[in-house]
Amino acid sequence: MAATASNSSGRTGSGKNDKDAPPPLPAPLSVPVADSHTHLDMQGDTPVAEALAKAASVGVTTVVQVGCDVAGSRWAAETAAAHEAVWATVALHPNEAPRIVHGDPDGWSRQGTRPAGGRDALDAALAEIDGLAALPQVKGVGETGLDFFRTGPEGMEAQEYSFRRHIDIAKRHGKALVIHDREAHADVLRVLDEEGAPDAVVFHCYSGDAGMAKVCADNGYYMSFAGNVTFKNAQPLRDALAVAPLDLILVETDAPFLTPAPYRGRPNAPYLIPVTLRAMAGYKEIGEDALAEAVAANTARAFGY
């Protein structure tokens, strides 16, 4: 989640609640694109139809709604079935698996406090994800992967077990694998190599450097860039974008998180994709339309729609 923006972040106004105000609509894109990773279920009280209409008004005509737990994955599948502009992915987030196994006494997740369920509870949750992954409106399995930032050593076994199971689910159903990789680059690549990657792998909110981008390119893995590529301290991400092949680049919001500059710290939503895409085109030193055409084709190819 993005840190609160400073007064130099481009806000309009000086009221203390400016950080809660939605950023303005950007100029529409000439070439329609997709938001390859968003969480409509976390974007306040905005109705889905309203969020989709707002996005479409600026050229974001498709969104991929991402599941992070069983309930969220069910919602993603239901929402994709109800809206032509939405596709779904389903999964247990890397931080969800340890909470299922070891419990969540602090109630950090949306389910509130939970007792430890052990491996049996994790297997039961994975079985539900497996069933949802078979649905035609579900185009990906994710976000899954490894997160060594929020999960400590005690949770790594459950996290890696869950990741391996998700890879198997994606391969059996012929769906894209959407990876959450936080401070775990080498281990994520290791597990993919050991298990054998699905035909389509998407590194959501790409967080590696230029060296890792070359490894991803060599393996044909897609790299999806979010609003944090615009942050002042994100030069390694811009270096990665510079070397990433045009046919392996996607764009996403990860909304409501990672709002691009100059709106960092304010609520993110799919309609802000043009802000990130235009910045990416500048970093990549190509035309806005050329980048939009590429990411639109790449997203459709990666998710098979």
C-alpha positions as semicolon CSV with decimal commas, in nm:
position;residue;x (nm);y (nm);z (nm)
1;M;0,000;0,000;0,000
2;A;0,137;0,339;-0,095
3;A;0,258;0,575;0,174
4;T;0,071;0,899;0,230
5;A;0,174;1,159;-0,024
6;S;0,348;1,481;0,069
7;N;0,222;1,826;-0,024
8;S;0,442;1,816;-0,332
9;S;0,262;1,508;-0,468
10;G;0,027;1,707;-0,686
11;R;-0,275;1,745;-0,463
12;T;-0,516;2,023;-0,537
13;G;-0,606;2,191;-0,213
14;S;-0,477;2,202;0,140
15;G;-0,751;2,039;0,344
16;K;-0,646;1,758;0,573
17;N;-0,884;1,517;0,396
18;D;-0,735;1,568;0,048
19;K;-0,568;1,227;0,074
20;D;-0,913;1,068;0,080
21;A;-1,035;1,247;-0,233
22;P;-1,034;1,050;-0,559
23;P;-0,788;1,192;-0,814
24;P;-0,940;1,360;-1,120
25;L;-1,013;1,175;-1,443
26;P;-0,709;1,170;-1,672
27;A;-0,736;1,241;-2,044
28;P;-0,869;0,932;-2,225
29;L;-0,635;0,695;-2,401
30;S;-0,672;0,671;-2,778
31;V;-0,608;0,295;-2,768
32;P;-0,817;0,094;-2,517
33;V;-0,623;-0,109;-2,260
34;A;-0,683;-0,346;-1,969
35;D;-0,605;-0,309;-1,601
36;S;-0,435;-0,644;-1,553
37;H;-0,470;-0,652;-1,173
38;T;-0,724;-0,476;-0,954
39;H;-0,930;-0,532;-0,639
40;L;-1,274;-0,384;-0,699
41;D;-1,393;-0,541;-0,374
42;M;-1,153;-0,321;-0,176
43;Q;-1,237;0,012;-0,342
44;G;-1,481;0,155;-0,091
45;D;-1,852;0,175;-0,163
46;T;-1,824;0,244;-0,536
47;P;-2,059;0,007;-0,724
48;V;-1,883;-0,218;-0,973
49;A;-2,084;-0,085;-1,267
50;E;-1,987;0,272;-1,176
51;A;-1,618;0,185;-1,143
52;L;-1,624;0,009;-1,481
53;A;-1,802;0,298;-1,652
54;K;-1,553;0,547;-1,510
55;A;-1,262;0,333;-1,632
56;A;-1,415;0,285;-1,977
57;S;-1,461;0,661;-2,012
58;V;-1,080;0,701;-2,020
59;G;-1,006;0,395;-2,234
60;V;-0,969;0,122;-1,972
61;T;-1,224;-0,119;-2,114
62;T;-1,122;-0,444;-1,940
63;V;-1,021;-0,523;-1,584
64;V;-0,887;-0,838;-1,423
65;Q;-1,039;-0,878;-1,076
66;V;-0,799;-1,065;-0,849
67;G;-0,888;-1,297;-0,563
68;C;-0,680;-1,313;-0,245
69;D;-0,876;-1,563;-0,034
70;V;-1,165;-1,805;-0,078
71;A;-1,439;-1,546;-0,025
72;G;-1,267;-1,290;-0,246
73;S;-1,208;-1,548;-0,517
74;R;-1,576;-1,644;-0,516
75;W;-1,664;-1,275;-0,546
76;A;-1,419;-1,231;-0,833
77;A;-1,573;-1,521;-1,024
78;E;-1,927;-1,397;-0,960
79;T;-1,838;-1,043;-1,065
80;A;-1,671;-1,161;-1,386
81;A;-1,979;-1,366;-1,468
82;A;-2,199;-1,060;-1,421
83;H;-1,991;-0,802;-1,612
84;E;-1,862;-0,840;-1,966
85;A;-1,567;-0,609;-1,897
86;V;-1,437;-0,817;-1,605
87;W;-1,226;-1,132;-1,598
88;A;-1,130;-1,306;-1,275
89;T;-0,834;-1,472;-1,112
90;V;-0,865;-1,686;-0,799
91;A;-0,614;-1,777;-0,529
92;L;-0,499;-1,766;-0,171
93;H;-0,263;-1,471;-0,128
94;P;0,082;-1,577;-0,003
95;N;0,006;-1,421;0,335
96;E;-0,330;-1,598;0,354
97;A;-0,187;-1,952;0,354
98;P;0,007;-1,916;0,683
99;R;-0,295;-1,754;0,848
100;I;-0,508;-2,053;0,756
101;V;-0,250;-2,298;0,891
102;H;-0,131;-2,112;1,201
103;G;-0,432;-1,892;1,273
104;D;-0,479;-1,517;1,272
105;P;-0,526;-1,413;1,637
106;D;-0,481;-1,044;1,557
107;G;-0,749;-1,045;1,288
108;W;-0,520;-0,882;1,033
109;S;-0,709;-1,025;0,736
110;R;-1,063;-0,949;0,631
111;Q;-1,193;-1,263;0,802
112;G;-1,112;-1,129;1,147
113;T;-0,958;-1,344;1,417
114;R;-0,919;-1,711;1,324
115;P;-0,788;-2,019;1,505
116;A;-0,517;-2,238;1,357
117;G;-0,658;-2,479;1,102
118;G;-0,348;-2,676;1,010
119;R;-0,265;-2,833;0,674
120;D;-0,614;-2,985;0,642
121;A;-0,774;-2,640;0,642
122;L;-0,524;-2,516;0,382
123;D;-0,595;-2,816;0,161
124;A;-0,969;-2,754;0,190
125;A;-0,923;-2,389;0,086
126;L;-0,700;-2,491;-0,204
127;A;-0,967;-2,738;-0,317
128;E;-1,215;-2,449;-0,339
129;I;-0,967;-2,247;-0,545
130;D;-0,918;-2,548;-0,772
131;G;-1,292;-2,568;-0,833
132;L;-1,323;-2,197;-0,907
133;A;-1,025;-2,211;-1,146
134;A;-1,226;-2,439;-1,375
135;L;-1,485;-2,168;-1,445
136;P;-1,468;-2,010;-1,793
137;Q;-1,472;-1,651;-1,665
138;V;-1,170;-1,727;-1,446
139;K;-0,863;-1,660;-1,657
140;G;-0,588;-1,684;-1,398
141;V;-0,471;-1,843;-1,075
142;G;-0,335;-1,577;-0,844
143;E;-0,230;-1,378;-0,674
144;T;-0,004;-1,648;-0,536
145;G;0,368;-1,667;-0,474
146;L;0,596;-1,577;-0,185
147;D;0,606;-1,278;0,050
148;F;0,900;-1,264;0,289
149;F;0,817;-0,907;0,394
150;R;0,501;-0,977;0,591
151;T;0,536;-1,351;0,660
152;G;0,820;-1,464;0,885
153;P;1,011;-1,794;0,889
154;E;0,731;-1,971;1,077
155;G;0,499;-1,924;0,781
156;M;0,732;-1,996;0,492
157;E;0,661;-2,369;0,472
158;A;0,286;-2,313;0,436
159;Q;0,346;-2,032;0,190
160;E;0,571;-2,237;-0,037
161;Y;0,340;-2,539;-0,018
162;S;0,048;-2,319;-0,123
163;F;0,249;-2,164;-0,407
164;R;0,340;-2,506;-0,544
165;R;-0,023;-2,616;-0,529
166;H;-0,133;-2,303;-0,715
167;I;0,120;-2,372;-0,989
168;D;-0,030;-2,718;-1,031
169;I;-0,384;-2,577;-1,041
170;A;-0,287;-2,324;-1,308
171;K;-0,122;-2,589;-1,525
172;R;-0,409;-2,838;-1,496
173;H;-0,668;-2,578;-1,591
174;G;-0,457;-2,403;-1,853
175;K;-0,482;-2,066;-1,676
176;A;-0,228;-1,787;-1,629
177;L;-0,031;-1,788;-1,304
178;V;-0,036;-1,445;-1,135
179;I;0,257;-1,404;-0,897
180;H;0,291;-1,189;-0,588
181;D;0,665;-1,162;-0,522
182;R;0,777;-0,948;-0,230
183;E;1,138;-0,971;-0,115
184;A;1,147;-1,330;-0,243
185;H;1,277;-1,303;-0,600
186;A;1,527;-1,590;-0,595
187;D;1,290;-1,829;-0,419
188;V;0,999;-1,750;-0,651
189;L;1,217;-1,821;-0,955
190;R;1,350;-2,137;-0,788
191;V;1,003;-2,278;-0,721
192;L;0,889;-2,197;-1,075
193;D;1,192;-2,380;-1,210
194;E;1,142;-2,680;-0,981
195;E;0,770;-2,715;-1,051
196;G;0,777;-2,617;-1,417
197;A;0,598;-2,293;-1,499
198;P;0,257;-2,275;-1,670
199;D;0,242;-2,145;-2,026
200;A;0,158;-1,794;-1,901
201;V;0,321;-1,641;-1,593
202;V;0,253;-1,282;-1,484
203;F;0,468;-1,109;-1,224
204;H;0,208;-0,874;-1,079
205;C;0,335;-0,539;-0,951
206;Y;0,678;-0,627;-1,083
207;S;0,929;-0,553;-0,807
208;G;1,260;-0,687;-0,938
209;D;1,551;-0,506;-1,094
210;A;1,682;-0,501;-1,451
211;G;1,876;-0,823;-1,396
212;M;1,563;-1,009;-1,290
213;A;1,373;-0,857;-1,582
214;K;1,622;-1,023;-1,816
215;V;1,565;-1,358;-1,641
216;C;1,188;-1,313;-1,677
217;A;1,231;-1,222;-2,044
218;D;1,444;-1,531;-2,107
219;N;1,164;-1,744;-1,960
220;G;0,881;-1,560;-2,137
221;Y;0,731;-1,432;-1,811
222;Y;0,510;-1,124;-1,831
223;M;0,598;-0,825;-1,614
224;S;0,306;-0,609;-1,498
225;F;0,401;-0,260;-1,382
226;A;0,193;-0,063;-1,132
227;G;0,183;0,297;-1,014
228;N;0,492;0,254;-0,797
229;V;0,702;0,270;-1,114
230;T;0,638;0,647;-1,093
231;F;0,764;0,687;-0,736
232;K;1,081;0,891;-0,685
233;N;1,266;0,602;-0,520
234;A;1,172;0,350;-0,791
235;Q;1,463;0,386;-1,032
236;P;1,530;0,007;-1,024
237;L;1,175;-0,048;-1,154
238;R;1,227;0,206;-1,431
239;D;1,554;0,033;-1,521
240;A;1,367;-0,299;-1,537
241;L;1,097;-0,146;-1,757
242;A;1,365;-0,012;-1,991
243;V;1,502;-0,362;-2,060
244;A;1,171;-0,551;-2,052
245;P;1,066;-0,666;-2,401
246;L;0,763;-0,478;-2,533
247;D;0,571;-0,802;-2,587
248;L;0,600;-0,900;-2,218
249;I;0,484;-0,575;-2,053
250;L;0,146;-0,528;-1,881
251;V;0,005;-0,238;-1,679
252;E;-0,205;-0,255;-1,362
253;T;-0,337;-0,050;-1,075
254;D;-0,337;-0,302;-0,787
255;A;-0,610;-0,063;-0,674
256;P;-0,683;0,064;-0,418
257;F;-0,308;0,052;-0,357
258;L;-0,004;0,204;-0,533
259;T;-0,167;0,515;-0,675
260;P;0,072;0,671;-0,928
261;A;0,239;1,010;-0,887
262;P;0,130;1,283;-0,862
263;Y;-0,155;1,128;-0,662
264;R;0,042;0,894;-0,440
265;G;-0,141;0,834;-0,112
266;R;-0,488;0,895;-0,256
267;P;-0,733;0,618;-0,356
268;N;-0,639;0,420;-0,665
269;A;-0,887;0,280;-0,917
270;P;-0,880;0,138;-1,271
271;Y;-0,957;0,478;-1,428
272;L;-0,604;0,591;-1,330
273;I;-0,433;0,341;-1,561
274;P;-0,367;0,619;-1,819
275;V;-0,151;0,804;-1,566
276;T;0,076;0,504;-1,517
277;L;0,078;0,405;-1,882
278;R;0,181;0,753;-1,997
279;A;0,462;0,759;-1,745
280;M;0,575;0,415;-1,861
281;A;0,577;0,529;-2,224
282;G;0,806;0,814;-2,125
283;Y;1,043;0,586;-1,935
284;K;1,038;0,337;-2,223
285;E;1,087;0,620;-2,475
286;I;0,807;0,504;-2,703
287;G;0,476;0,655;-2,805
288;E;0,175;0,631;-2,578
289;D;-0,035;0,460;-2,846
290;A;0,239;0,211;-2,927
291;L;0,267;0,109;-2,563
292;A;-0,112;0,091;-2,524
293;E;-0,141;-0,134;-2,831
294;A;0,129;-0,363;-2,694
295;V;-0,009;-0,396;-2,341
296;A;-0,363;-0,450;-2,469
297;A;-0,246;-0,736;-2,690
298;N;-0,017;-0,874;-2,420
299;T;-0,291;-0,880;-2,156
300;A;-0,534;-1,059;-2,385
301;R;-0,265;-1,313;-2,477
302;A;-0,153;-1,371;-2,121
303;F;-0,502;-1,431;-1,988
304;G;-0,644;-1,597;-2,295
305;Y;-0,947;-1,378;-2,362
